[in-house]
């Protein structure tokens, strides 16, 4: 049996996600699908719209058989690390044969060519990249300029290509498959719709959906945008006051953290480099809103997405030394969030083929947190649990803001 691997945030699960799964299954009709999904904080440095169990439930209704949580220390990282450790998790299941992912370009051979340059880093490309970084370009901008220069008269617009979020991740998936020599075959699916469009059409982006909810539109207006099961789950969660959650809801927590942390402590946070801790601290003392804070920190070298992530690292106290250790170990467990009947069969197969422990009950998560699976697992999963505890403080319904939900929540069988 072919097993599709999918990496996602499903924030929320929409028609574009369903299209990706259906397109891959047209090639392999009897395939199963395993998804590695971010938990409560996401790759662009934002909290999830609704909690991870509800989003995993959406995914299983949408065609995924098994949803596994990507540990926080990998889910809130830049595209390369997000891709690297997601694929490492999929590979370690011992089951995944293919990786299905979307791309704005949809041109697999072209993406493969660029990904191989990024993986091999020829000397001339490295020199170009270093030169553009020294000119003050952010890393993404320097990389696109270096590729353009390395390939000479190539008429492709690499800046445009590498500024599109699905293309960025597609390149990193292909790069990681080559670097780690994974026995996983890529399936590139052309993305439908436009990421930047605010329109709520059939293939509206997750960004457009969240923006509409932020503007408090009637949820029935999302009928053309979401599969019926996703709409039903979203409506259920919102009625309970279990969401929606937006980045501005973090403002007070972030300001408290930045105003009370010392400069020395701030300098130890992951990706706080080149003295930016002084700029962050000064801005936190001077600004009154999250938007003001971000714009006060922003510079040519620091994109808004990178700033979002820096704020999350600071809030969650993710230190550079911790990240170095976790990068050395890679993911250390599978936390199961939801599964179908076929997903239950996949879990049984993983028990025999994977070396990583499978946490399929809240009591097993608590055992991991208590150190019964080793210090490495304890350290990594402690961040996941802290993320849930903090996330719950953002919920609209105060009665749902209790902590340690990971200890009492079990996977949702569909």
N, C-alpha and C positions, 0 to 999 in steps of 0.2 A: 504493500500500500504506500502511495506517495503521501508525504506529510508536508504541507505548506507551512512555512514559518512566516509570521507577520509581526512587525514591530510597530507599535502605535501608542497614541495617547487617548484616542476616542473621546475627544473633549468638545462636544459629545459625538457618539457614533451617528454618522449621517449617510446620505445616499452615496456620496463618493467612496466611503469605506465599503459599503455594500457592493458597489460597482467593482472595486478592486478584488474583493473576494470572488465575486461571480466571474470576473474575467479570468482569474487564475484557474478557477474550477472548470471553465470551458476547455482548458488544455488538459486538465486532469480531473475528470468528472467524479471519480470515486475517492478523491483525496480527502484527508482530514486536515484540520488547520489548528496550529498552536500559535497563540499570540503572547508576546512579551509586552506588557503594558505598564506605563508609568503609573505611580501611585498618586499621592495627593499634591505633589509639586512637580512641575513639568519642565521640559527641556529649554524653553524660552524664559525661564525664571518667573513663572506665574503659578498661582494655585489652580487646581482643577475646578471646573464649574460645579460638579457634584462629586460625591465620594467614589472611591475606586471600586467598591463592590457593585454599586449601581451601574457604573460605566462598563464593568465586566459583564454584568447581566445583559446590557444592551448588545454587547459584542456577541455573546452566545446566541441570543435571539437573531442576530444578523448573520450567523453562519460560522462563527468561530467555535471550535470544539473545546478548547482549553485555554484559559487565561491565567498567565503567571505574572506576578508583580516584578517589575524591574526595581531593584533596590535603589533607595533615594540617592545614594552617593554616585550612582551612574545616571539616574533619570534627569538630574538637574545640571548636567555637564554639557559642554559644547558638542557639536554634531559628531565629531570623530569619536569621542569617548562614549557618547550615547549609542552610536552604531556599534562600536567595538564590543562593548560588554553585553548589549542586547543580542548580538549574533553569537557571542560566546555562550550565552545562556541557551540559545536555541540549539547550538551544536552539541552542547553537553547533555541534551535530552537523549541523544543517541537515536533519535527518530526522524529529525527534520531532514528532508531531501532537497527542498526548494525554498527559496526566499522570494516572496511576492511583495513588490513595493511600487508606489506611484512616482511619477516624474512629470514635470511640466513638458519636457521635450519628448519623452517617450522613445528616444532613439538610443537603444541599448549599446550599439557598437560605438557611437560617439562618446557616450558616457564611460564606456569601458576603456577607451583610449586615454581619456583624461584621468580616470581613476588609476590607471597603471603608472602614469607620470607621477601622481601624488604618492603612490606606494613606493616606487623605485627612487624618486627624488634624484634625477640625474644632476651632476655637478653644476651644469649651466643653469638649470632651473633653480637650484638652491642659491646660486649667486644672485640671480634676478630677484628672488624672493627676499633675500637679505637686503638688497639695495632698496627695494620699495618699502620695506619695514623701516629702514634707516631714514627714509624720507618722511616718516610719520604716518604712513597709511595704517589703517587697522589691518589685522591679519586677513580677513576675508577679501578686502580690497586689494591688498598686496598680492595675495595668491592669484586673483583673477588677472592682475596686471602681469605677474610673472609668467603665467601660462600663455598669455597673449604674446609676450616677448619671446618666450621659448619656442613657440610654434611659428614664429616669423610672420609670413604674409597670410597666414590663415585668416579668412574673412569672418569667422564666427565671432559673435559678441560674447566673450567669456564673462564680462562683468554682468551682463543681463542674465546669462545662464546661471552664474554662481550666486546671484542674489535671490533666486527663486527657491523657496524653502524645500520643496520636494526634490528638486534637482540636487541641492546641497546634500541632503540625506542619501539620495540615490548614489551619488559619487562616493560617499563614505561607506555605504554598504559594500559597493563593488571593491573599493580599496581594501577594506577589512577582509573580505573573502580572499583576496589575493595575498595580503600580508600574512594571514593566519593559515593559508592554504587549506581552507575549509572545503569539505566535500559537499558543497551546497550549490545548487544551480540557481542563478538569478532569473526572475521573471519580472521584466519592466513593463508596467502598465501606464499608458498615457493618462495623465490626470485630466478629469473633466471639470469644466468651469474655471473660474479665475480666482486665485487666492486673494487678490486685492479688492475684488468687487464686493460692495456692500449689499448687492441684490440678493433677495431670498428666492432664488430660482431653484430648480430641481437639484443642481449640483453646487449649491451655495457652500462656501467654506465654513469650517468650524469658527473661524474668526468672525465672519458675518453673522453667524448664529448667535455667538456670545454677545456681539455688539447689539444685536436686536433685543436680546434679553436684558442687557444693561439699560437699554432705553425703555424697558418695561412694556414691550409690546404684548398684546394678547397672545398666549401660547398657541392658540389655534392657527395663527398666521404661519406657524412652522410646519403645517400639514404638508406642503409641497416639498419640504426640505429634508425631513427626517422620516425614516421608516416608521410605520405605525407603532411597532414595539418600542422604539426609542422614544417616540413622542409620549407614549403612555407612561413609560418609566420616568421620564423627565417631569411630566406633569405630576405624577405621584410624589416624587421627591420634593418638588417645589411646594406642593400642598402641605406636606409635613413640616416645611421649614428646614429641610435638609439641603438647602441650596436655593438659588444659585450663589456662588462665591466668586468674587472678582478681585483683581490685584489690589485695588484701592482699599479693600477690606483689611489688608495687611498693614496699612499705614501706621497705626498707633504702635503695633508690635515692633515694627522696624525702627521707628523713631526712638522708642524706649531702649531698644538694644543698642543703637548707634550712639545715643547720648550717655549711656552708662558704661559702655565698654572702654577700656583704656586704649591708647594708641598702640602700646606694645601688643595687647591682645588682638587688636584689629590687624596688625601687621602679620599675625600668624594665620589669618584666615586664607583659605585657598584662593588663589589668583589675585590677592591683594599684593601688588608688586609696584616697583618704581616709585615708591613714596606716595601712592594714591590714597593711603590711609589718612594722610593729612587733609586731602581734598574732601574725602568722604566725611570725616569728623567735622570739619568746618561747615560743610553744607548741612549736615544733620542738626547742628546748633543754630543755623541761620534760617533754614527753610521751614515752612509750615504745612506743606502738602507733599504727597509722594511724587507728583509730577514735577514740582519745583525742585525737589531733591535730586531726581534723576537728571534733569536738565542742568543743574548746577555741577554735577559730577561729570557729565558727558564731555568728551573731547574727540578730536579726530581719530585718536587711537582706540577709544573705548566706544563701541557701538551701544545703542540703547539695550539690545538684547544682553550684551555682556554685563552692563550695569545691573539689569534685572537679576541676573544670576549672582553677581557680587552681593547684592542685597539679601538674596535668599541664603547664600553661604554664610553671611554675617549673622542673619537671624537664627539659623540652625546651628551655628558654631561649627561649621565644617572646616577643619584646619588642613593646611597644606600637608603636614606630616601624616595625617590620617589618610588622605587621598593617596599619597604615595604607597602606603601599606595596602590599601584596597586595590590599587592598580596592580600590585604584585600578586595578589591572590585571585583577582577576578571575583565574580559572583560565587557565593558560598552556599546557597540554598535556593529552593523554589518555594515561594509562598503562593499557594493556589487561591485564586479569587473567584472563579466560576468555571463550570464545565457542563458539557452536554453528556448524553449517554455514551457517545463515542469518545468523548473526552475522558470519561471514567476508564474506558479501556486503554487509552493512551497513558493515563497515570499508572495503570498496572504494568504496562510495558516499561515505563520509565523506572519503576522500582527495580527492574532487572538490568537496565541498560545505562542508567545514569549513576555517577558516583556521588552526586549532591543529595543531601537530605531533602525530602519533600514535606512541607508543612501544610497540611490540608485541614487542620482544625485549629481553632483559637488556642486550645490548651497546648498544642505543639509549638505555637509561636511563643507562648509564655515560657515554655521550657527552654527554647532557644535564647530568649531574653535573659533568663536566669543563669545562663552559662552552661547548660547541660549538653550543648553541642560544641563546646569549645569557645575560647575567647574571641577568635576571629568572627565567628557567626554572631556571638553576643554583641560585639562592637558594631558590626554592620547593621544588624536588625534593630539595634537600639535607636539608630537614626530614623528608620522607617516608623517606629512606634512613636518617637517624638514628633515626627511630621504629622502623623494622624492626630495626636493630642493637640498640637497647635492648630491644625486645620479645623478641628471641631470647634475651636473658640470663635471661628469666623461664621458659623452657621446662623441663619436668621432666627431659628427657634432656640431660645436659651435652654430648654429642657433637653436638647440633644447634644449639649456641649460637654458631656462627660468625657473623661480620659480613658486610656487603655482599651479602646474599642477593638483593637487587634486581638486582644485576649478572649473576647466573647463573640467575635464574628467568625462564622465558618463560611466556606465557599458556597456560592449559590448554584445548586444543581438545577438545570433547566430541562 
